[in-house]
Each structure stands twice: as C-alpha cells, then as structure tokens.
Amino acid sequence: MLIAVQNISAALGKADPQTAAEAARLAGGNSVGGVPVSLMTKLPLEFKQNGMAMHGGFDEFANAANRGESAQLLTWRLSNLLGDCVACHQAYRIDPTE
C-alpha cells in the first residue's frame, strides 16, 4: 500500500489522474489474493476488516480519479486513506521481542 501511496502522490504532483488511478487500483480489492492463507489465518478479524476497507478505499480513489474528480478532492481522498493507514499502524504492531 505504501508503494501505491507514493505513486499516487507522484502522479497527483504531475496532474496525472490516470496514473494515480492505476496506482490506486494496484492496492485495491484485487490485490488481496496475494496474501498467504497462513498469514490471513493468524490476523485478528478487526485487522482483516480494516484491511478490506482500505483496499476498497483505494478502489474508490481509482474510480474517482477515472471520473475526473478534481486534484483537490483526490488529495483529500488520499489524505483520508493515509489517516486509515496511520490508525492501523498505531493499533497493530509486531513486537520482534515476543
């Protein structure tokens, strides 16, 4: 997702909503199939629910960019997605000492 955010930001900076949409789509719902089942079974339900919502948010961003939504609104959407990323990273951490 972080790669998608970086590519979206770069595309918005170049006023290229099509490339921003393509970058967002790579982190959208279709990307979920790449997560190993062995990992998915270990993740808390709320984490998985939040993750699915995040992937959906990237799809919504891509749809909005394809509809020609303004750069200002796309930037607002990206900011909201980043807020969700931050909230998840604050709630879920892997402690390497455990």
Biopython code that builds the backbone (N, CA, C, O; Angstrom):
import numpy as np
from Bio.PDB.StructureBuilder import StructureBuilder

atoms = [
    (1, "MET", "N", (0.822, -1.194, 0.000)),
    (1, "MET", "CA", (0.000, 0.000, 0.000)),
    (1, "MET", "C", (0.864, 1.256, 0.000)),
    (1, "MET", "O", (0.509, 2.265, -0.609)),
    (2, "LEU", "N", (1.990, 1.186, 0.681)),
    (2, "LEU", "CA", (2.853, 2.359, 0.737)),
    (2, "LEU", "C", (3.389, 2.717, -0.647)),
    (2, "LEU", "O", (3.503, 3.894, -0.990)),
    (3, "ILE", "N", (3.713, 1.708, -1.430)),
    (3, "ILE", "CA", (4.166, 1.967, -2.801)),
    (3, "ILE", "C", (3.053, 2.647, -3.590)),
    (3, "ILE", "O", (3.310, 3.578, -4.353)),
    (4, "ALA", "N", (1.823, 2.186, -3.410)),
    (4, "ALA", "CA", (0.695, 2.803, -4.105)),
    (4, "ALA", "C", (0.541, 4.266, -3.704)),
    (4, "ALA", "O", (0.324, 5.128, -4.556)),
    (5, "VAL", "N", (0.655, 4.544, -2.408)),
    (5, "VAL", "CA", (0.527, 5.923, -1.925)),
    (5, "VAL", "C", (1.606, 6.811, -2.545)),
    (5, "VAL", "O", (1.332, 7.935, -2.964)),
    (6, "GLN", "N", (2.837, 6.292, -2.599)),
    (6, "GLN", "CA", (3.922, 7.079, -3.185)),
    (6, "GLN", "C", (3.652, 7.345, -4.663)),
    (6, "GLN", "O", (3.849, 8.465, -5.135)),
    (7, "ASN", "N", (3.205, 6.332, -5.395)),
    (7, "ASN", "CA", (2.927, 6.501, -6.820)),
    (7, "ASN", "C", (1.729, 7.413, -7.060)),
    (7, "ASN", "O", (1.725, 8.187, -8.017)),
    (8, "ILE", "N", (0.726, 7.333, -6.213)),
    (8, "ILE", "CA", (-0.426, 8.231, -6.313)),
    (8, "ILE", "C", (0.025, 9.667, -6.085)),
    (8, "ILE", "O", (-0.339, 10.567, -6.842)),
    (9, "SER", "N", (0.817, 9.877, -5.039)),
    (9, "SER", "CA", (1.306, 11.227, -4.733)),
    (9, "SER", "C", (2.101, 11.801, -5.895)),
    (9, "SER", "O", (1.922, 12.960, -6.270)),
    (10, "ALA", "N", (2.976, 10.985, -6.459)),
    (10, "ALA", "CA", (3.780, 11.449, -7.590)),
    (10, "ALA", "C", (2.899, 11.802, -8.786)),
    (10, "ALA", "O", (3.126, 12.808, -9.458)),
    (11, "ALA", "N", (1.908, 10.980, -9.040)),
    (11, "ALA", "CA", (1.009, 11.239, -10.169)),
    (11, "ALA", "C", (0.174, 12.500, -9.946)),
    (11, "ALA", "O", (-0.030, 13.284, -10.873)),
    (12, "LEU", "N", (-0.309, 12.694, -8.717)),
    (12, "LEU", "CA", (-1.079, 13.905, -8.427)),
    (12, "LEU", "C", (-0.194, 15.138, -8.582)),
    (12, "LEU", "O", (-0.651, 16.181, -9.052)),
    (13, "GLY", "N", (1.067, 15.018, -8.187)),
    (13, "GLY", "CA", (2.007, 16.132, -8.327)),
    (13, "GLY", "C", (2.256, 16.500, -9.779)),
    (13, "GLY", "O", (2.623, 17.635, -10.085)),
    (14, "LYS", "N", (2.059, 15.549, -10.666)),
    (14, "LYS", "CA", (2.242, 15.785, -12.106)),
    (14, "LYS", "C", (0.913, 16.043, -12.810)),
    (14, "LYS", "O", (0.859, 16.107, -14.038)),
    (15, "ALA", "N", (-0.156, 16.192, -12.032)),
    (15, "ALA", "CA", (-1.505, 16.393, -12.585)),
    (15, "ALA", "C", (-1.857, 15.272, -13.562)),
    (15, "ALA", "O", (-2.333, 15.524, -14.669)),
    (16, "ASP", "N", (-1.616, 14.025, -13.133)),
    (16, "ASP", "CA", (-1.851, 12.849, -13.967)),
    (16, "ASP", "C", (-2.813, 11.902, -13.249)),
    (16, "ASP", "O", (-2.384, 10.903, -12.672)),
    (17, "PRO", "N", (-4.115, 12.211, -13.283)),
    (17, "PRO", "CA", (-5.067, 11.391, -12.541)),
    (17, "PRO", "C", (-5.176, 9.959, -13.060)),
    (17, "PRO", "O", (-5.497, 9.054, -12.289)),
    (18, "GLN", "N", (-4.921, 9.738, -14.334)),
    (18, "GLN", "CA", (-4.993, 8.376, -14.880)),
    (18, "GLN", "C", (-3.939, 7.481, -14.234)),
    (18, "GLN", "O", (-4.231, 6.350, -13.845)),
    (19, "THR", "N", (-2.718, 7.989, -14.121)),
    (19, "THR", "CA", (-1.657, 7.210, -13.473)),
    (19, "THR", "C", (-1.955, 7.036, -11.989)),
    (19, "THR", "O", (-1.663, 5.984, -11.421)),
    (20, "ALA", "N", (-2.536, 8.060, -11.349)),
    (20, "ALA", "CA", (-2.931, 7.942, -9.942)),
    (20, "ALA", "C", (-3.971, 6.841, -9.778)),
    (20, "ALA", "O", (-3.912, 6.061, -8.827)),
    (21, "ALA", "N", (-4.919, 6.779, -10.701)),
    (21, "ALA", "CA", (-5.951, 5.739, -10.645)),
    (21, "ALA", "C", (-5.333, 4.354, -10.807)),
    (21, "ALA", "O", (-5.697, 3.420, -10.092)),
    (22, "GLU", "N", (-4.406, 4.224, -11.737)),
    (22, "GLU", "CA", (-3.747, 2.937, -11.957)),
    (22, "GLU", "C", (-2.966, 2.505, -10.717)),
    (22, "GLU", "O", (-2.994, 1.332, -10.344)),
    (23, "ALA", "N", (-2.278, 3.438, -10.084)),
    (23, "ALA", "CA", (-1.524, 3.129, -8.867)),
    (23, "ALA", "C", (-2.457, 2.701, -7.743)),
    (23, "ALA", "O", (-2.164, 1.756, -7.011)),
    (24, "ALA", "N", (-3.571, 3.393, -7.609)),
    (24, "ALA", "CA", (-4.541, 3.052, -6.563)),
    (24, "ALA", "C", (-5.142, 1.673, -6.803)),
    (24, "ALA", "O", (-5.341, 0.904, -5.863)),
    (25, "ARG", "N", (-5.427, 1.367, -8.051)),
    (25, "ARG", "CA", (-6.050, 0.086, -8.378)),
    (25, "ARG", "C", (-5.152, -1.088, -7.975)),
    (25, "ARG", "O", (-5.647, -2.156, -7.617)),
    (26, "LEU", "N", (-3.825, -0.885, -8.035)),
    (26, "LEU", "CA", (-2.894, -1.952, -7.652)),
    (26, "LEU", "C", (-2.986, -2.300, -6.165)),
    (26, "LEU", "O", (-2.607, -3.398, -5.758)),
    (27, "ALA", "N", (-3.491, -1.362, -5.355)),
    (27, "ALA", "CA", (-3.673, -1.621, -3.923)),
    (27, "ALA", "C", (-5.143, -1.876, -3.589)),
    (27, "ALA", "O", (-5.511, -1.987, -2.419)),
    (28, "GLY", "N", (-5.964, -1.966, -4.605)),
    (28, "GLY", "CA", (-7.397, -2.164, -4.413)),
    (28, "GLY", "C", (-7.754, -3.592, -4.040)),
    (28, "GLY", "O", (-6.892, -4.397, -3.688)),
    (29, "GLY", "N", (-9.022, -3.881, -4.124)),
    (29, "GLY", "CA", (-9.549, -5.174, -3.696)),
    (29, "GLY", "C", (-8.956, -6.368, -4.411)),
    (29, "GLY", "O", (-8.881, -7.455, -3.837)),
    (30, "ASN", "N", (-8.534, -6.191, -5.650)),
    (30, "ASN", "CA", (-7.965, -7.315, -6.390)),
    (30, "ASN", "C", (-6.592, -7.730, -5.873)),
    (30, "ASN", "O", (-6.109, -8.811, -6.211)),
    (31, "SER", "N", (-5.962, -6.896, -5.067)),
    (31, "SER", "CA", (-4.629, -7.222, -4.559)),
    (31, "SER", "C", (-4.669, -8.166, -3.360)),
    (31, "SER", "O", (-3.631, -8.673, -2.935)),
    (32, "VAL", "N", (-5.836, -8.400, -2.824)),
    (32, "VAL", "CA", (-5.969, -9.197, -1.603)),
    (32, "VAL", "C", (-5.560, -10.652, -1.827)),
    (32, "VAL", "O", (-5.084, -11.306, -0.898)),
    (33, "GLY", "N", (-5.733, -11.156, -3.018)),
    (33, "GLY", "CA", (-5.430, -12.555, -3.302)),
    (33, "GLY", "C", (-3.966, -12.921, -3.124)),
    (33, "GLY", "O", (-3.637, -14.106, -3.060)),
    (34, "GLY", "N", (-3.085, -11.942, -3.042)),
    (34, "GLY", "CA", (-1.669, -12.213, -2.893)),
    (34, "GLY", "C", (-1.223, -12.468, -1.466)),
    (34, "GLY", "O", (-0.050, -12.764, -1.236)),
    (35, "VAL", "N", (-2.122, -12.362, -0.508)),
    (35, "VAL", "CA", (-1.764, -12.573, 0.904)),
    (35, "VAL", "C", (-1.819, -14.073, 1.203)),
    (35, "VAL", "O", (-2.843, -14.712, 0.963)),
    (36, "PRO", "N", (-0.736, -14.635, 1.720)),
    (36, "PRO", "CA", (-0.733, -16.075, 2.017)),
    (36, "PRO", "C", (-1.812, -16.456, 3.034)),
    (36, "PRO", "O", (-2.048, -15.733, 4.003)),
    (37, "VAL", "N", (-2.456, -17.591, 2.803)),
    (37, "VAL", "CA", (-3.501, -18.071, 3.704)),
    (37, "VAL", "C", (-2.931, -18.276, 5.107)),
    (37, "VAL", "O", (-3.614, -18.025, 6.101)),
    (38, "SER", "N", (-1.684, -18.730, 5.186)),
    (38, "SER", "CA", (-1.069, -18.960, 6.500)),
    (38, "SER", "C", (-0.990, -17.677, 7.318)),
    (38, "SER", "O", (-1.082, -17.715, 8.545)),
    (39, "LEU", "N", (-0.821, -16.544, 6.646)),
    (39, "LEU", "CA", (-0.804, -15.259, 7.343)),
    (39, "LEU", "C", (-2.222, -14.825, 7.686)),
    (39, "LEU", "O", (-2.485, -14.385, 8.805)),
    (40, "MET", "N", (-3.125, -14.945, 6.737)),
    (40, "MET", "CA", (-4.511, -14.495, 6.956)),
    (40, "MET", "C", (-5.152, -15.177, 8.161)),
    (40, "MET", "O", (-5.927, -14.554, 8.886)),
    (41, "THR", "N", (-4.835, -16.441, 8.377)),
    (41, "THR", "CA", (-5.453, -17.157, 9.499)),
    (41, "THR", "C", (-4.942, -16.667, 10.848)),
    (41, "THR", "O", (-5.589, -16.888, 11.872)),
    (42, "LYS", "N", (-3.789, -16.006, 10.862)),
    (42, "LYS", "CA", (-3.206, -15.520, 12.112)),
    (42, "LYS", "C", (-3.613, -14.089, 12.458)),
    (42, "LYS", "O", (-3.400, -13.640, 13.584)),
    (43, "LEU", "N", (-4.189, -13.381, 11.512)),
    (43, "LEU", "CA", (-4.523, -11.973, 11.727)),
    (43, "LEU", "C", (-5.861, -11.828, 12.452)),
    (43, "LEU", "O", (-6.790, -12.592, 12.192)),
    (44, "PRO", "N", (-5.965, -10.850, 13.361)),
    (44, "PRO", "CA", (-7.241, -10.612, 14.045)),
    (44, "PRO", "C", (-8.331, -10.189, 13.044)),
    (44, "PRO", "O", (-8.050, -9.547, 12.032)),
    (45, "LEU", "N", (-9.558, -10.559, 13.351)),
    (45, "LEU", "CA", (-10.681, -10.251, 12.467)),
    (45, "LEU", "C", (-10.786, -8.752, 12.179)),
    (45, "LEU", "O", (-10.998, -8.352, 11.034)),
    (46, "GLU", "N", (-10.638, -7.927, 13.211)),
    (46, "GLU", "CA", (-10.757, -6.480, 13.013)),
    (46, "GLU", "C", (-9.675, -5.966, 12.060)),
    (46, "GLU", "O", (-9.938, -5.077, 11.249)),
    (47, "PHE", "N", (-8.482, -6.508, 12.150)),
    (47, "PHE", "CA", (-7.398, -6.131, 11.248)),
    (47, "PHE", "C", (-7.787, -6.456, 9.803)),
    (47, "PHE", "O", (-7.595, -5.640, 8.901)),
    (48, "LYS", "N", (-8.334, -7.651, 9.594)),
    (48, "LYS", "CA", (-8.748, -8.051, 8.247)),
    (48, "LYS", "C", (-9.887, -7.172, 7.741)),
    (48, "LYS", "O", (-9.914, -6.806, 6.566)),
    (49, "GLN", "N", (-10.817, -6.835, 8.609)),
    (49, "GLN", "CA", (-11.928, -5.968, 8.208)),
    (49, "GLN", "C", (-11.412, -4.581, 7.821)),
    (49, "GLN", "O", (-11.832, -4.012, 6.813)),
    (50, "ASN", "N", (-10.504, -4.048, 8.626)),
    (50, "ASN", "CA", (-9.922, -2.739, 8.310)),
    (50, "ASN", "C", (-9.131, -2.805, 7.010)),
    (50, "ASN", "O", (-9.189, -1.884, 6.196)),
    (51, "GLY", "N", (-8.400, -3.884, 6.819)),
    (51, "GLY", "CA", (-7.623, -4.054, 5.593)),
    (51, "GLY", "C", (-8.510, -4.099, 4.362)),
    (51, "GLY", "O", (-8.193, -3.482, 3.345)),
    (52, "MET", "N", (-9.608, -4.818, 4.445)),
    (52, "MET", "CA", (-10.525, -4.888, 3.306)),
    (52, "MET", "C", (-11.127, -3.516, 3.015)),
    (52, "MET", "O", (-11.310, -3.148, 1.855)),
    (53, "ALA", "N", (-11.432, -2.766, 4.061)),
    (53, "ALA", "CA", (-11.956, -1.408, 3.868)),
    (53, "ALA", "C", (-10.901, -0.524, 3.195)),
    (53, "ALA", "O", (-11.222, 0.294, 2.334)),
    (54, "MET", "N", (-9.643, -0.701, 3.598)),
    (54, "MET", "CA", (-8.555, 0.075, 2.973)),
    (54, "MET", "C", (-8.450, -0.240, 1.486)),
    (54, "MET", "O", (-8.355, 0.667, 0.660)),
    (55, "HIS", "N", (-8.467, -1.517, 1.150)),
    (55, "HIS", "CA", (-8.392, -1.899, -0.263)),
    (55, "HIS", "C", (-9.570, -1.309, -1.031)),
    (55, "HIS", "O", (-9.418, -0.852, -2.164)),
    (56, "GLY", "N", (-10.737, -1.323, -0.408)),
    (56, "GLY", "CA", (-11.909, -0.712, -1.037)),
    (56, "GLY", "C", (-11.729, 0.784, -1.213)),
    (56, "GLY", "O", (-12.179, 1.356, -2.205)),
    (57, "GLY", "N", (-11.070, 1.420, -0.253)),
    (57, "GLY", "CA", (-10.801, 2.852, -0.357)),
    (57, "GLY", "C", (-9.904, 3.181, -1.536)),
    (57, "GLY", "O", (-10.086, 4.206, -2.191)),
    (58, "PHE", "N", (-8.927, 2.308, -1.811)),
    (58, "PHE", "CA", (-8.079, 2.515, -2.981)),
    (58, "PHE", "C", (-8.892, 2.365, -4.270)),
    (58, "PHE", "O", (-8.680, 3.102, -5.233)),
    (59, "ASP", "N", (-9.819, 1.409, -4.281)),
    (59, "ASP", "CA", (-10.702, 1.261, -5.448)),
    (59, "ASP", "C", (-11.571, 2.501, -5.628)),
    (59, "ASP", "O", (-11.759, 2.974, -6.749)),
    (60, "GLU", "N", (-12.102, 3.028, -4.521)),
    (60, "GLU", "CA", (-12.925, 4.243, -4.597)),
    (60, "GLU", "C", (-12.099, 5.418, -5.120)),
    (60, "GLU", "O", (-12.586, 6.219, -5.919)),
    (61, "PHE", "N", (-10.853, 5.517, -4.668)),
    (61, "PHE", "CA", (-9.967, 6.568, -5.160)),
    (61, "PHE", "C", (-9.797, 6.429, -6.671)),
    (61, "PHE", "O", (-9.929, 7.407, -7.408)),
    (62, "ALA", "N", (-9.503, 5.212, -7.129)),
    (62, "ALA", "CA", (-9.304, 4.975, -8.562)),
    (62, "ALA", "C", (-10.554, 5.350, -9.358)),
    (62, "ALA", "O", (-10.458, 5.972, -10.416)),
    (63, "ASN", "N", (-11.710, 4.973, -8.853)),
    (63, "ASN", "CA", (-12.960, 5.322, -9.534)),
    (63, "ASN", "C", (-13.145, 6.832, -9.611)),
    (63, "ASN", "O", (-13.550, 7.358, -10.648)),
    (64, "ALA", "N", (-12.852, 7.524, -8.524)),
    (64, "ALA", "CA", (-12.997, 8.987, -8.501)),
    (64, "ALA", "C", (-12.022, 9.638, -9.482)),
    (64, "ALA", "O", (-12.388, 10.579, -10.185)),
    (65, "ALA", "N", (-10.796, 9.148, -9.533)),
    (65, "ALA", "CA", (-9.810, 9.701, -10.474)),
    (65, "ALA", "C", (-10.256, 9.460, -11.910)),
    (65, "ALA", "O", (-10.112, 10.336, -12.763)),
    (66, "ASN", "N", (-10.795, 8.281, -12.179)),
    (66, "ASN", "CA", (-11.277, 7.977, -13.529)),
    (66, "ASN", "C", (-12.487, 8.815, -13.915)),
    (66, "ASN", "O", (-12.711, 9.081, -15.096)),
    (67, "ARG", "N", (-13.269, 9.234, -12.919)),
    (67, "ARG", "CA", (-14.434, 10.104, -13.182)),
    (67, "ARG", "C", (-14.013, 11.549, -13.421)),
    (67, "ARG", "O", (-14.828, 12.380, -13.822)),
    (68, "GLY", "N", (-12.746, 11.845, -13.176)),
    (68, "GLY", "CA", (-12.266, 13.208, -13.383)),
    (68, "GLY", "C", (-12.440, 14.105, -12.169)),
    (68, "GLY", "O", (-12.529, 15.326, -12.303)),
    (69, "GLU", "N", (-12.489, 13.506, -10.986)),
    (69, "GLU", "CA", (-12.601, 14.302, -9.769)),
    (69, "GLU", "C", (-11.403, 15.258, -9.678)),
    (69, "GLU", "O", (-10.312, 14.937, -10.148)),
    (70, "SER", "N", (-11.609, 16.401, -9.089)),
    (70, "SER", "CA", (-10.562, 17.425, -9.020)),
    (70, "SER", "C", (-9.353, 16.941, -8.215)),
    (70, "SER", "O", (-9.466, 16.066, -7.357)),
    (71, "ALA", "N", (-8.208, 17.528, -8.513)),
    (71, "ALA", "CA", (-6.981, 17.187, -7.786)),
    (71, "ALA", "C", (-7.140, 17.468, -6.303)),
    (71, "ALA", "O", (-6.618, 16.733, -5.465)),
    (72, "GLN", "N", (-7.861, 18.532, -5.981)),
    (72, "GLN", "CA", (-8.062, 18.860, -4.570)),
    (72, "GLN", "C", (-8.837, 17.749, -3.864)),
    (72, "GLN", "O", (-8.463, 17.338, -2.766)),
    (73, "LEU", "N", (-9.903, 17.264, -4.477)),
    (73, "LEU", "CA", (-10.683, 16.187, -3.851)),
    (73, "LEU", "C", (-9.914, 14.879, -3.832)),
    (73, "LEU", "O", (-10.036, 14.110, -2.878)),
    (74, "LEU", "N", (-9.120, 14.608, -4.867)),
    (74, "LEU", "CA", (-8.307, 13.395, -4.865)),
    (74, "LEU", "C", (-7.256, 13.449, -3.760)),
    (74, "LEU", "O", (-6.972, 12.441, -3.113)),
    (75, "THR", "N", (-6.694, 14.608, -3.555)),
    (75, "THR", "CA", (-5.715, 14.777, -2.480)),
    (75, "THR", "C", (-6.384, 14.565, -1.129)),
    (75, "THR", "O", (-5.796, 13.952, -0.239)),
    (76, "TRP", "N", (-7.591, 15.060, -0.968)),
    (76, "TRP", "CA", (-8.364, 14.842, 0.262)),
    (76, "TRP", "C", (-8.617, 13.349, 0.468)),
    (76, "TRP", "O", (-8.481, 12.838, 1.579)),
    (77, "ARG", "N", (-8.987, 12.655, -0.610)),
    (77, "ARG", "CA", (-9.207, 11.207, -0.515)),
    (77, "ARG", "C", (-7.928, 10.486, -0.080)),
    (77, "ARG", "O", (-7.959, 9.596, 0.770)),
    (78, "LEU", "N", (-6.803, 10.889, -0.681)),
    (78, "LEU", "CA", (-5.528, 10.267, -0.332)),
    (78, "LEU", "C", (-5.192, 10.528, 1.135)),
    (78, "LEU", "O", (-4.703, 9.638, 1.830)),
    (79, "SER", "N", (-5.451, 11.732, 1.596)),
    (79, "SER", "CA", (-5.203, 12.067, 2.998)),
    (79, "SER", "C", (-6.034, 11.184, 3.924)),
    (79, "SER", "O", (-5.542, 10.729, 4.956)),
    (80, "ASN", "N", (-7.275, 10.943, 3.563)),
    (80, "ASN", "CA", (-8.130, 10.061, 4.369)),
    (80, "ASN", "C", (-7.593, 8.638, 4.382)),
    (80, "ASN", "O", (-7.591, 7.981, 5.423)),
    (81, "LEU", "N", (-7.135, 8.160, 3.224)),
    (81, "LEU", "CA", (-6.545, 6.826, 3.176)),
    (81, "LEU", "C", (-5.316, 6.746, 4.081)),
    (81, "LEU", "O", (-5.135, 5.766, 4.804)),
    (82, "LEU", "N", (-4.481, 7.771, 4.039)),
    (82, "LEU", "CA", (-3.296, 7.794, 4.891)),
    (82, "LEU", "C", (-3.668, 7.821, 6.369)),
    (82, "LEU", "O", (-2.987, 7.216, 7.197)),
    (83, "GLY", "N", (-4.741, 8.519, 6.695)),
    (83, "GLY", "CA", (-5.226, 8.528, 8.082)),
    (83, "GLY", "C", (-5.607, 7.134, 8.537)),
    (83, "GLY", "O", (-5.345, 6.751, 9.677)),
    (84, "ASP", "N", (-6.228, 6.375, 7.645)),
    (84, "ASP", "CA", (-6.576, 4.992, 7.973)),
    (84, "ASP", "C", (-5.323, 4.142, 8.135)),
    (84, "ASP", "O", (-5.265, 3.276, 9.007)),
    (85, "CYS", "N", (-4.311, 4.389, 7.287)),
    (85, "CYS", "CA", (-3.035, 3.663, 7.400)),
    (85, "CYS", "C", (-2.400, 3.926, 8.767)),
    (85, "CYS", "O", (-1.959, 2.999, 9.446)),
    (86, "VAL", "N", (-2.360, 5.175, 9.150)),
    (86, "VAL", "CA", (-1.748, 5.556, 10.424)),
    (86, "VAL", "C", (-2.493, 4.902, 11.587)),
    (86, "VAL", "O", (-1.867, 4.376, 12.507)),
    (87, "ALA", "N", (-3.804, 4.931, 11.549)),
    (87, "ALA", "CA", (-4.601, 4.338, 12.633)),
    (87, "ALA", "C", (-4.324, 2.846, 12.752)),
    (87, "ALA", "O", (-4.213, 2.319, 13.859)),
    (88, "CYS", "N", (-4.215, 2.173, 11.630)),
    (88, "CYS", "CA", (-3.943, 0.734, 11.660)),
    (88, "CYS", "C", (-2.548, 0.464, 12.209)),
    (88, "CYS", "O", (-2.368, -0.425, 13.042)),
    (89, "HIS", "N", (-1.565, 1.224, 11.750)),
    (89, "HIS", "CA", (-0.203, 1.012, 12.216)),
    (89, "HIS", "C", (-0.046, 1.335, 13.699)),
    (89, "HIS", "O", (0.824, 0.777, 14.368)),
    (90, "GLN", "N", (-0.878, 2.225, 14.211)),
    (90, "GLN", "CA", (-0.833, 2.519, 15.650)),
    (90, "GLN", "C", (-1.488, 1.392, 16.452)),
    (90, "GLN", "O", (-1.066, 1.089, 17.568)),
    (91, "ALA", "N", (-2.512, 0.782, 15.877)),
    (91, "ALA", "CA", (-3.259, -0.262, 16.598)),
    (91, "ALA", "C", (-2.585, -1.628, 16.528)),
    (91, "ALA", "O", (-2.661, -2.408, 17.477)),
    (92, "TYR", "N", (-1.933, -1.917, 15.421)),
    (92, "TYR", "CA", (-1.371, -3.245, 15.210)),
    (92, "TYR", "C", (0.128, -3.140, 14.953)),
    (92, "TYR", "O", (0.575, -2.499, 14.001)),
    (93, "ARG", "N", (0.878, -3.780, 15.819)),
    (93, "ARG", "CA", (2.341, -3.786, 15.693)),
    (93, "ARG", "C", (2.834, -5.193, 15.998)),
    (93, "ARG", "O", (2.259, -5.919, 16.808)),
    (94, "ILE", "N", (3.901, -5.544, 15.332)),
    (94, "ILE", "CA", (4.550, -6.820, 15.623)),
    (94, "ILE", "C", (5.751, -6.520, 16.497)),
    (94, "ILE", "O", (6.629, -5.738, 16.131)),
    (95, "ASP", "N", (5.774, -7.148, 17.646)),
    (95, "ASP", "CA", (6.880, -6.951, 18.573)),
    (95, "ASP", "C", (7.910, -8.048, 18.319)),
    (95, "ASP", "O", (7.661, -9.215, 18.622)),
    (96, "PRO", "N", (9.062, -7.682, 17.765)),
    (96, "PRO", "CA", (10.057, -8.712, 17.433)),
    (96, "PRO", "C", (10.667, -9.385, 18.663)),
    (96, "PRO", "O", (11.354, -10.398, 18.533)),
    (97, "THR", "N", (10.427, -8.842, 19.836)),
    (97, "THR", "CA", (10.979, -9.459, 21.054)),
    (97, "THR", "C", (10.082, -10.566, 21.599)),
    (97, "THR", "O", (10.481, -11.310, 22.495)),
    (98, "GLU", "N", (8.884, -10.672, 21.063)),
    (98, "GLU", "CA", (7.963, -11.711, 21.565)),
    (98, "GLU", "C", (8.137, -13.008, 20.841)),
    (98, "GLU", "O", (7.443, -13.979, 21.140)),
]
sb = StructureBuilder()
sb.init_structure("model")
sb.init_model(0)
sb.init_chain("A")
sb.init_seg("    ")
for serial, (resi, resn, name, xyz) in enumerate(atoms, 1):
    if name == "N":
        sb.init_residue(resn, " ", resi, " ")
    sb.init_atom(name, np.array(xyz, "f"), 0.0, 1.0, " ", f" {name:<3s}", serial, name[0])
structure = sb.get_structure()
